[in-house]
Amino acid sequence: MSYYFIAQIKINDENEYQKYIDNAGKIFSRYKGKYLSIDNNPKILEGKWNYSRTVLIEFENKDEFNAWYDSPEYQSILKFRLMAADCDSILVKGLEGN
C-alpha cells in the first residue's frame, strides 16, 4: 500500500533553506520515493494557504518512507529545513488496491 508524504512549507530564511535543497535530491535519490509534485504557486480553492511551497512524495510502503525519513543522511539535513521554515508535514496512507 502506498504512503504519501505531504509537506507545506513557509520559507523564512532562503539562505538556510538552500543548505537543505543543496543536499535533498542527492540523499532522496538513494531511496525508493517518488516526487509527485513540488509547487511554489498552487491555486487556492478554499481557505487560506500561508506557505511558500507544497511537496508531495509517494512511497511504495511505510517502511520505504521510514527508511528515507529516519536515515542518518536525511536527518543531518532536515535540521536546515526546520530552522529555515515553518513546516507542516503529514504521512497519509493510500487507498488499498491502487
Residue pairs with C-beta under 8 A, 6 or more apart in sequence:
1 61
1 93
1 94
1 96
2 58
2 59
2 60
2 61
2 93
2 94
2 98
3 58
3 59
3 61
3 62
3 64
3 65
3 91
3 92
3 93
3 94
4 36
4 56
4 57
4 58
4 59
4 91
4 92
4 93
4 94
5 33
5 55
5 56
5 57
5 59
5 65
5 69
5 89
5 90
5 91
6 54
6 55
6 56
6 57
6 89
6 90
6 91
6 92
7 54
7 55
7 87
7 88
7 89
8 49
8 51
8 53
8 54
8 87
8 88
8 89
9 51
9 52
9 53
9 54
9 55
9 81
9 85
9 86
9 87
10 50
10 51
10 52
10 85
10 86
10 87
11 17
11 52
11 53
11 84
11 85
12 84
12 85
12 86
13 83
13 84
13 85
14 84
15 84
16 80
16 83
16 84
17 80
17 81
17 84
17 85
19 77
19 80
19 84
20 77
20 78
20 80
20 81
20 84
23 77
24 77
27 71
27 73
27 74
27 77
28 35
28 68
28 74
30 71
30 73
31 64
31 67
31 68
31 71
32 59
32 60
32 64
32 67
32 68
33 57
33 58
33 59
33 64
33 65
33 68
34 57
34 58
34 59
35 55
35 56
35 57
36 56
36 57
36 58
37 54
37 55
37 56
38 53
38 54
38 55
38 56
39 53
39 54
40 52
40 53
42 49
42 54
51 86
51 88
52 85
58 94
59 65
59 68
62 91
62 93
65 91
68 74
81 87
